[in-house]
Amino acid sequence: MNQQDDRVRAQALQSGFREVFGQDPDGVWAAPGRVNLIGEHTDYNEGFVLPFALPQSTYVAARRRSDGQVRVHSLFTEETAEFALEGLRPGSVDGWAAYVAGMCWGLREADVAVVGVDLLIDSTVPHGAGLSSSAALECSVGLAVVELSGTVLEPLALARIAQRVENDFVGMPCGLMDQMISMLGEAGHAVLFDTRSLTPTLVPLAPTGDAEVLVIDTRAPHRLVDGEYAERRRQCEEAADALGVTSLRELSDTETEVAELLAPLTDETLRRRARHVITENRRVSEAVALLRDGDLAAVGERMRGSHLSLRDDYEVTVPEIDLAFDVVSGAGVLGARITGGGFGGCVIALAPLGVHQQVEEAVTAAFAEAGFSAPAVFRAPPADGARRVL
């Protein structure tokens, strides 16, 4: 989303705010969704990730209140929620409004003197596609509430509060990647993020300028509510404990052969989960070096390896995802993989310029033949992170 698009979206939200709340907002803030080039299920293992911010964003128009109440209206659900700041606790608000209430709770827990607010929310981030619509909502609301409360927070500090909200208020045991990139994204770059040291490093995504990133939204339901995500995290912790390390990242940093590292694990499921994390961390490091060298074909090979590992060792793909991966892999792309937590969502592809239509036609035809819902294919240039737009 460029600055002109931001302004158009912000002006529309400003007008909508007047219709809903009867007065002008104090400002409009935005935070983007994200897509992860490579590095999946490594963030909660203190590993490496390489995401970038999407042009699609969640927008929040906000106005300060003096009575300690929060009213929030969503334009994508056409629902309104209201709650008091006093007494907020995990479980006190549910549904989409839990992310809003959670940010108010999390900021108060971080000693921010949160004020009451009216909020109007709209979003262009596809919901339930594994593109971090929840992080975009958390970070945009957080930006608005922090500024209206007269406080300044560093972007990474706000990201960590948003992660705590996701973990402790909403109940999703995610790592820090989604919130970090929503706050720190920069146009034209991915961000290599070391989740152990919390160090972000900008990496030009396509230094040769002859490729682009495509996202294939399979429209497969993003099924995390059955506990599979939490189960993968538990398995990784169990594997690390059995191997005598605090996290699987410690094993990723060595040059020892993976089979040798995993020899003490007798449980085959734990062995496969740990093998994915260790090899994925190594693929991220290799991909960063290859991007800097401009070797996009080799980056594509690492992406393919990531997908196969997520399919076979981590077991987070679904039939729609596997079909999309197979089709785009034969449609002229340099590499492709599932992106996001899995169990639905999207495939990301690194493609030479000019194959977008070919990929879209091939995937659409294959999904129709399989009886799946029609997918959506869109270009995904790396965009800027959270910002005030009006």
One Martini backbone bead per residue (centre of mass of N, CA, C, O) as a GRO file, in nm:
protein
  390
    1MET     BB    1   0.091   0.039   0.028
    2ASN     BB    2   0.075   0.350  -0.052
    3GLN     BB    3   0.034   0.675   0.033
    4GLN     BB    4  -0.216   0.720  -0.140
    5ASP     BB    5  -0.376   0.475  -0.040
    6ASP     BB    6  -0.371   0.555   0.255
    7ARG     BB    7  -0.531   0.819   0.228
    8VAL     BB    8  -0.787   0.700   0.111
    9ARG     BB    9  -0.846   0.507   0.344
   10ALA     BB   10  -0.843   0.721   0.572
   11GLN     BB   11  -1.076   0.901   0.466
   12ALA     BB   12  -1.291   0.681   0.475
   13LEU     BB   13  -1.262   0.627   0.782
   14GLN     BB   14  -1.329   0.910   0.876
   15SER     BB   15  -1.616   0.909   0.765
   16GLY     BB   16  -1.711   0.653   0.918
   17PHE     BB   17  -1.669   0.765   1.201
   18ARG     BB   18  -1.885   0.985   1.186
   19GLU     BB   19  -2.123   0.784   1.145
   20VAL     BB   20  -2.080   0.617   1.412
   21PHE     BB   21  -1.977   0.868   1.634
   22GLY     BB   22  -2.026   1.188   1.540
   23GLN     BB   23  -1.707   1.229   1.486
   24ASP     BB   24  -1.387   1.295   1.480
   25PRO     BB   25  -1.090   1.176   1.463
   26ASP     BB   26  -0.753   1.192   1.577
   27GLY     BB   27  -0.685   0.933   1.388
   28VAL     BB   28  -0.478   0.718   1.168
   29TRP     BB   29  -0.390   0.372   1.163
   30ALA     BB   30  -0.134   0.122   1.061
   31ALA     BB   31  -0.103  -0.241   0.987
   32PRO     BB   32   0.048  -0.518   0.863
   33GLY     BB   33   0.081  -0.786   0.716
   34ARG     BB   34   0.227  -1.117   0.647
   35VAL     BB   35   0.510  -1.282   0.497
   36ASN     BB   36   0.703  -1.586   0.469
   37LEU     BB   37   0.970  -1.688   0.304
   38ILE     BB   38   1.138  -1.814   0.558
   39GLY     BB   39   1.077  -1.971   0.860
   40GLU     BB   40   0.908  -2.225   1.012
   41HIS     BB   41   0.861  -2.288   1.341
   42THR     BB   42   1.113  -2.108   1.481
   43ASP     BB   43   1.031  -1.876   1.681
   44TYR     BB   44   0.960  -2.078   1.935
   45ASN     BB   45   1.289  -2.184   1.895
   46GLU     BB   46   1.497  -1.941   1.872
   47GLY     BB   47   1.511  -1.860   1.575
   48PHE     BB   48   1.476  -1.810   1.228
   49VAL     BB   49   1.349  -1.539   1.019
   50LEU     BB   50   1.190  -1.420   0.679
   51PRO     BB   51   1.004  -1.164   0.665
   52PHE     BB   52   0.729  -0.953   0.532
   53ALA     BB   53   0.553  -0.685   0.449
   54LEU     BB   54   0.242  -0.602   0.347
   55PRO     BB   55   0.020  -0.400   0.181
   56GLN     BB   56  -0.175  -0.517   0.362
   57SER     BB   57  -0.407  -0.363   0.599
   58THR     BB   58  -0.483  -0.229   0.917
   59TYR     BB   59  -0.734   0.007   1.018
   60VAL     BB   60  -0.739   0.290   1.262
   61ALA     BB   61  -0.981   0.481   1.406
   62ALA     BB   62  -0.937   0.743   1.664
   63ARG     BB   63  -1.073   0.840   1.996
   64ARG     BB   64  -1.072   1.003   2.273
   65ARG     BB   65  -1.157   0.931   2.613
   66SER     BB   66  -1.283   1.002   2.969
   67ASP     BB   67  -1.431   0.705   3.086
   68GLY     BB   68  -1.281   0.415   3.037
   69GLN     BB   69  -1.390   0.343   2.756
   70VAL     BB   70  -1.456   0.097   2.490
   71ARG     BB   71  -1.523   0.146   2.144
   72VAL     BB   72  -1.590  -0.098   1.874
   73HIS     BB   73  -1.587  -0.098   1.512
   74SER     BB   74  -1.652  -0.326   1.246
   75LEU     BB   75  -1.644  -0.339   0.891
   76PHE     BB   76  -1.609  -0.668   0.855
   77THR     BB   77  -1.869  -0.736   1.070
   78GLU     BB   78  -2.070  -0.520   1.179
   79GLU     BB   79  -1.958  -0.474   1.478
   80THR     BB   80  -2.005  -0.402   1.835
   81ALA     BB   81  -1.791  -0.313   2.108
   82GLU     BB   82  -1.789  -0.302   2.479
   83PHE     BB   83  -1.557  -0.175   2.737
   84ALA     BB   84  -1.376  -0.175   3.027
   85LEU     BB   85  -1.068  -0.125   3.155
   86GLU     BB   86  -1.168  -0.215   3.403
   87GLY     BB   87  -1.124  -0.566   3.449
   88LEU     BB   88  -0.937  -0.670   3.256
   89ARG     BB   89  -0.919  -1.012   3.127
   90PRO     BB   90  -0.877  -1.312   3.057
   91GLY     BB   91  -1.200  -1.389   2.908
   92SER     BB   92  -1.376  -1.110   2.898
   93VAL     BB   93  -1.316  -1.128   2.584
   94ASP     BB   94  -1.435  -1.215   2.261
   95GLY     BB   95  -1.330  -1.266   1.968
   96TRP     BB   96  -1.221  -1.003   1.785
   97ALA     BB   97  -1.222  -0.810   2.047
   98ALA     BB   98  -0.984  -0.946   2.203
   99TYR     BB   99  -0.753  -0.793   2.060
  100VAL     BB  100  -0.831  -0.516   2.167
  101ALA     BB  101  -0.850  -0.573   2.469
  102GLY     BB  102  -0.567  -0.696   2.492
  103MET     BB  103  -0.410  -0.437   2.433
  104CYS     BB  104  -0.511  -0.280   2.673
  105TRP     BB  105  -0.414  -0.482   2.881
  106GLY     BB  106  -0.110  -0.499   2.798
  107LEU     BB  107  -0.046  -0.198   2.841
  108ARG     BB  108  -0.122  -0.191   3.139
  109GLU     BB  109   0.085  -0.413   3.222
  110ALA     BB  110   0.315  -0.196   3.098
  111ASP     BB  111   0.235   0.094   3.229
  112VAL     BB  112   0.014   0.216   3.060
  113ALA     BB  113  -0.201   0.503   3.046
  114VAL     BB  114  -0.487   0.410   2.952
  115VAL     BB  115  -0.738   0.520   2.745
  116GLY     BB  116  -1.018   0.590   2.626
  117VAL     BB  117  -1.193   0.463   2.321
  118ASP     BB  118  -1.263   0.509   1.982
  119LEU     BB  119  -1.318   0.252   1.723
  120LEU     BB  120  -1.229   0.200   1.374
  121ILE     BB  121  -1.235  -0.092   1.159
  122ASP     BB  122  -1.017  -0.194   0.888
  123SER     BB  123  -0.942  -0.437   0.613
  124THR     BB  124  -0.702  -0.605   0.366
  125VAL     BB  125  -0.654  -0.859   0.524
  126PRO     BB  126  -0.674  -1.173   0.501
  127HIS     BB  127  -0.879  -1.393   0.659
  128GLY     BB  128  -0.744  -1.699   0.753
  129ALA     BB  129  -0.450  -1.713   0.564
  130GLY     BB  130  -0.172  -1.667   0.723
  131LEU     BB  131  -0.126  -1.315   0.730
  132SER     BB  132  -0.165  -1.171   1.010
  133SER     BB  133  -0.436  -1.023   1.103
  134SER     BB  134  -0.394  -1.011   1.411
  135ALA     BB  135  -0.133  -0.843   1.420
  136ALA     BB  136  -0.246  -0.599   1.269
  137LEU     BB  137  -0.457  -0.534   1.483
  138GLU     BB  138  -0.278  -0.504   1.730
  139CYS     BB  139  -0.078  -0.284   1.617
  140SER     BB  140  -0.281  -0.065   1.538
  141VAL     BB  141  -0.413  -0.034   1.814
  142GLY     BB  142  -0.155   0.019   1.973
  143LEU     BB  143  -0.071   0.278   1.836
  144ALA     BB  144  -0.321   0.442   1.904
  145VAL     BB  145  -0.329   0.410   2.215
  146VAL     BB  146  -0.049   0.516   2.280
  147GLU     BB  147  -0.078   0.802   2.162
  148LEU     BB  148  -0.348   0.881   2.315
  149SER     BB  149  -0.183   0.826   2.600
  150GLY     BB  150   0.108   0.973   2.581
  151THR     BB  151   0.301   0.750   2.453
  152VAL     BB  152   0.626   0.585   2.410
  153LEU     BB  153   0.721   0.314   2.188
  154GLU     BB  154   0.897   0.078   2.083
  155PRO     BB  155   0.836  -0.138   1.836
  156LEU     BB  156   0.934  -0.400   1.986
  157ALA     BB  157   0.773  -0.352   2.244
  158LEU     BB  158   0.494  -0.366   2.111
  159ALA     BB  159   0.527  -0.649   1.992
  160ARG     BB  160   0.555  -0.796   2.269
  161ILE     BB  161   0.279  -0.722   2.373
  162ALA     BB  162   0.120  -0.856   2.142
  163GLN     BB  163   0.221  -1.139   2.199
  164ARG     BB  164   0.108  -1.162   2.484
  165VAL     BB  165  -0.182  -1.134   2.399
  166GLU     BB  166  -0.192  -1.388   2.225
  167ASN     BB  167  -0.109  -1.583   2.453
  168ASP     BB  168  -0.282  -1.473   2.727
  169PHE     BB  169  -0.564  -1.365   2.605
  170VAL     BB  170  -0.630  -1.551   2.348
  171GLY     BB  171  -0.444  -1.842   2.325
  172MET     BB  172  -0.184  -1.812   2.133
  173PRO     BB  173   0.141  -1.980   2.097
  174CYS     BB  174   0.318  -1.761   1.969
  175GLY     BB  175   0.547  -1.589   1.835
  176LEU     BB  176   0.717  -1.278   1.724
  177MET     BB  177   0.707  -1.237   1.416
  178ASP     BB  178   0.440  -1.095   1.337
  179GLN     BB  179   0.472  -0.837   1.512
  180MET     BB  180   0.749  -0.748   1.419
  181ILE     BB  181   0.689  -0.702   1.110
  182SER     BB  182   0.452  -0.505   1.149
  183MET     BB  183   0.653  -0.287   1.281
  184LEU     BB  184   0.948  -0.329   1.090
  185GLY     BB  185   0.886  -0.293   0.816
  186GLU     BB  186   1.032  -0.263   0.472
  187ALA     BB  187   1.058  -0.155   0.181
  188GLY     BB  188   1.229  -0.402  -0.015
  189HIS     BB  189   1.220  -0.593   0.251
  190ALA     BB  190   1.340  -0.812   0.460
  191VAL     BB  191   1.351  -0.979   0.792
  192LEU     BB  192   1.601  -1.077   0.989
  193PHE     BB  193   1.513  -1.283   1.275
  194ASP     BB  194   1.635  -1.316   1.599
  195THR     BB  195   1.458  -1.474   1.860
  196ARG     BB  196   1.683  -1.461   2.080
  197SER     BB  197   1.816  -1.157   2.042
  198LEU     BB  198   1.622  -0.957   1.890
  199THR     BB  199   1.743  -0.929   1.585
  200PRO     BB  200   1.726  -0.704   1.319
  201THR     BB  201   1.765  -0.757   0.952
  202LEU     BB  202   1.806  -0.623   0.656
  203VAL     BB  203   1.684  -0.769   0.334
  204PRO     BB  204   1.707  -0.782   0.020
  205LEU     BB  205   1.487  -0.955  -0.181
  206ALA     BB  206   1.553  -0.838  -0.505
  207PRO     BB  207   1.847  -0.728  -0.620
  208THR     BB  208   1.798  -0.784  -0.943
  209GLY     BB  209   1.486  -0.724  -1.036
  210ASP     BB  210   1.370  -1.030  -1.173
  211ALA     BB  211   1.157  -1.062  -0.932
  212GLU     BB  212   0.873  -1.208  -0.755
  213VAL     BB  213   0.607  -1.219  -0.527
  214LEU     BB  214   0.373  -1.478  -0.465
  215VAL     BB  215   0.031  -1.528  -0.358
  216ILE     BB  216  -0.157  -1.823  -0.254
  217ASP     BB  217  -0.488  -1.830  -0.177
  218THR     BB  218  -0.667  -2.121  -0.101
  219ARG     BB  219  -0.918  -2.093   0.107
  220ALA     BB  220  -0.836  -2.256   0.332
  221PRO     BB  221  -0.900  -2.327   0.628
  222HIS     BB  222  -0.765  -2.200   0.933
  223ARG     BB  223  -0.671  -2.478   1.143
  224LEU     BB  224  -0.595  -2.405   1.492
  225VAL     BB  225  -0.826  -2.483   1.710
  226ASP     BB  226  -0.729  -2.799   1.756
  227GLY     BB  227  -0.411  -2.773   1.875
  228GLU     BB  228  -0.169  -2.822   1.674
  229TYR     BB  229   0.019  -2.589   1.731
  230ALA     BB  230   0.062  -2.648   2.033
  231GLU     BB  231   0.169  -2.934   1.984
  232ARG     BB  232   0.429  -2.857   1.834
  233ARG     BB  233   0.552  -2.699   2.064
  234ARG     BB  234   0.559  -2.925   2.269
  235GLN     BB  235   0.740  -3.118   2.103
  236CYS     BB  236   0.987  -2.934   2.095
  237GLU     BB  237   1.030  -2.920   2.401
  238GLU     BB  238   1.065  -3.226   2.438
  239ALA     BB  239   1.308  -3.259   2.249
  240ALA     BB  240   1.500  -3.064   2.391
  241ASP     BB  241   1.500  -3.208   2.662
  242ALA     BB  242   1.607  -3.484   2.552
  243LEU     BB  243   1.877  -3.323   2.430
  244GLY     BB  244   1.980  -3.099   2.646
  245VAL     BB  245   1.818  -2.832   2.566
  246THR     BB  246   1.648  -2.526   2.558
  247SER     BB  247   1.675  -2.533   2.236
  248LEU     BB  248   1.689  -2.607   1.893
  249ARG     BB  249   1.887  -2.380   1.815
  250GLU     BB  250   2.151  -2.502   1.930
  251LEU     BB  251   2.164  -2.720   1.696
  252SER     BB  252   2.165  -2.523   1.446
  253ASP     BB  253   2.464  -2.391   1.513
  254THR     BB  254   2.581  -2.640   1.405
  255GLU     BB  255   2.778  -2.882   1.193
  256THR     BB  256   2.629  -3.118   1.258
  257GLU     BB  257   2.473  -3.379   1.181
  258VAL     BB  258   2.146  -3.441   1.215
  259ALA     BB  259   2.145  -3.745   1.281
  260GLU     BB  260   2.338  -3.712   1.522
  261LEU     BB  261   2.170  -3.514   1.694
  262LEU     BB  262   1.906  -3.728   1.693
  263ALA     BB  263   1.990  -4.004   1.818
  264PRO     BB  264   1.858  -3.983   2.116
  265LEU     BB  265   1.589  -4.007   1.967
  266THR     BB  266   1.314  -4.243   1.985
  267ASP     BB  267   1.097  -4.058   1.883
  268GLU     BB  268   0.976  -4.007   1.570
  269THR     BB  269   0.816  -3.747   1.595
  270LEU     BB  270   1.031  -3.579   1.741
  271ARG     BB  271   1.243  -3.611   1.522
  272ARG     BB  272   1.089  -3.464   1.294
  273ARG     BB  273   1.046  -3.196   1.434
  274ALA     BB  274   1.346  -3.131   1.486
  275ARG     BB  275   1.446  -3.152   1.195
  276HIS     BB  276   1.297  -2.913   1.088
  277VAL     BB  277   1.412  -2.687   1.267
  278ILE     BB  278   1.710  -2.724   1.204
  279THR     BB  279   1.691  -2.704   0.889
  280GLU     BB  280   1.543  -2.432   0.875
  281ASN     BB  281   1.756  -2.253   0.998
  282ARG     BB  282   1.964  -2.316   0.776
  283ARG     BB  283   1.795  -2.212   0.536
  284VAL     BB  284   1.783  -1.921   0.619
  285SER     BB  285   2.085  -1.857   0.616
  286GLU     BB  286   2.121  -1.934   0.318
  287ALA     BB  287   1.912  -1.740   0.189
  288VAL     BB  288   2.045  -1.476   0.271
  289ALA     BB  289   2.311  -1.517   0.119
  290LEU     BB  290   2.173  -1.555  -0.163
  291LEU     BB  291   2.034  -1.282  -0.181
  292ARG     BB  292   2.299  -1.115  -0.167
  293ASP     BB  293   2.402  -1.270  -0.440
  294GLY     BB  294   2.142  -1.320  -0.641
  295ASP     BB  295   2.044  -1.636  -0.594
  296LEU     BB  296   1.728  -1.726  -0.664
  297ALA     BB  297   1.730  -2.025  -0.734
  298ALA     BB  298   1.847  -2.116  -0.457
  299VAL     BB  299   1.623  -2.002  -0.288
  300GLY     BB  300   1.403  -2.182  -0.413
  301GLU     BB  301   1.523  -2.447  -0.305
  302ARG     BB  302   1.480  -2.378  -0.005
  303MET     BB  303   1.175  -2.353  -0.022
  304ARG     BB  304   1.120  -2.641  -0.106
  305GLY     BB  305   1.249  -2.773   0.143
  306SER     BB  306   1.056  -2.647   0.342
  307HIS     BB  307   0.795  -2.774   0.244
  308LEU     BB  308   0.872  -3.073   0.274
  309SER     BB  309   0.922  -3.052   0.579
  310LEU     BB  310   0.633  -2.951   0.654
  311ARG     BB  311   0.491  -3.201   0.534
  312ASP     BB  312   0.667  -3.453   0.660
  313ASP     BB  313   0.776  -3.355   0.956
  314TYR     BB  314   0.537  -3.139   1.055
  315GLU     BB  315   0.245  -3.168   0.945
  316VAL     BB  316   0.084  -2.872   0.803
  317THR     BB  317  -0.069  -2.970   0.567
  318VAL     BB  318  -0.302  -2.957   0.294
  319PRO     BB  319  -0.447  -3.030   0.001
  320GLU     BB  320  -0.450  -2.739  -0.113
  321ILE     BB  321  -0.152  -2.680  -0.063
  322ASP     BB  322  -0.026  -2.916  -0.223
  323LEU     BB  323  -0.149  -2.840  -0.493
  324ALA     BB  324  -0.031  -2.558  -0.521
  325PHE     BB  325   0.262  -2.642  -0.508
  326ASP     BB  326   0.267  -2.836  -0.753
  327VAL     BB  327   0.169  -2.634  -0.967
  328VAL     BB  328   0.375  -2.396  -0.932
  329SER     BB  329   0.631  -2.574  -0.974
  330GLY     BB  330   0.517  -2.618  -1.292
  331ALA     BB  331   0.493  -2.271  -1.360
  332GLY     BB  332   0.795  -2.117  -1.342
  333VAL     BB  333   0.911  -2.118  -1.069
  334LEU     BB  334   1.173  -2.108  -0.831
  335GLY     BB  335   0.977  -2.121  -0.572
  336ALA     BB  336   0.799  -2.296  -0.297
  337ARG     BB  337   0.561  -2.251  -0.011
  338ILE     BB  338   0.448  -2.268   0.278
  339THR     BB  339   0.273  -2.020   0.481
  340GLY     BB  340   0.273  -2.026   0.804
  341GLY     BB  341   0.125  -2.241   1.037
  342GLY     BB  342  -0.100  -2.385   0.885
  343PHE     BB  343  -0.383  -2.568   0.812
  344GLY     BB  344  -0.368  -2.369   0.578
  345GLY     BB  345  -0.382  -2.100   0.345
  346CYS     BB  346  -0.059  -2.036   0.202
  347VAL     BB  347   0.138  -1.974  -0.090
  348ILE     BB  348   0.473  -1.911  -0.176
  349ALA     BB  349   0.637  -1.737  -0.457
  350LEU     BB  350   0.925  -1.739  -0.658
  351ALA     BB  351   0.925  -1.524  -0.950
  352PRO     BB  352   0.941  -1.446  -1.249
  353LEU     BB  353   0.882  -1.216  -1.452
  354GLY     BB  354   0.558  -1.292  -1.614
  355VAL     BB  355   0.402  -1.553  -1.446
  356HIS     BB  356   0.139  -1.481  -1.304
  357GLN     BB  357  -0.084  -1.579  -1.503
  358GLN     BB  358   0.009  -1.870  -1.526
  359VAL     BB  359  -0.030  -1.940  -1.229
  360GLU     BB  360  -0.328  -1.863  -1.196
  361GLU     BB  361  -0.445  -2.054  -1.413
  362ALA     BB  362  -0.335  -2.322  -1.300
  363VAL     BB  363  -0.462  -2.313  -1.016
  364THR     BB  364  -0.757  -2.267  -1.090
  365ALA     BB  365  -0.792  -2.527  -1.257
  366ALA     BB  366  -0.709  -2.732  -1.036
  367PHE     BB  367  -0.927  -2.653  -0.828
  368ALA     BB  368  -1.173  -2.712  -1.002
  369GLU     BB  369  -1.111  -3.014  -1.049
  370ALA     BB  370  -1.103  -3.072  -0.722
  371GLY     BB  371  -1.339  -2.886  -0.578
  372PHE     BB  372  -1.232  -2.620  -0.499
  373SER     BB  373  -1.194  -2.324  -0.408
  374ALA     BB  374  -1.114  -2.036  -0.530
  375PRO     BB  375  -0.833  -1.882  -0.571
  376ALA     BB  376  -0.580  -1.637  -0.479
  377VAL     BB  377  -0.367  -1.414  -0.674
  378PHE     BB  378  -0.079  -1.218  -0.558
  379ARG     BB  379   0.114  -0.962  -0.523
  380ALA     BB  380   0.423  -0.915  -0.290
  381PRO     BB  381   0.545  -0.641  -0.197
  382PRO     BB  382   0.744  -0.502   0.010
  383ALA     BB  383   0.653  -0.325   0.305
  384ASP     BB  384   0.552  -0.125   0.538
  385GLY     BB  385   0.494  -0.067   0.848
  386ALA     BB  386   0.386   0.076   1.102
  387ARG     BB  387   0.151   0.366   1.103
  388ARG     BB  388   0.073   0.695   1.048
  389VAL     BB  389  -0.185   0.839   0.813
  390LEU     BB  390  -0.367   1.092   0.992
   0.00000   0.00000   0.00000
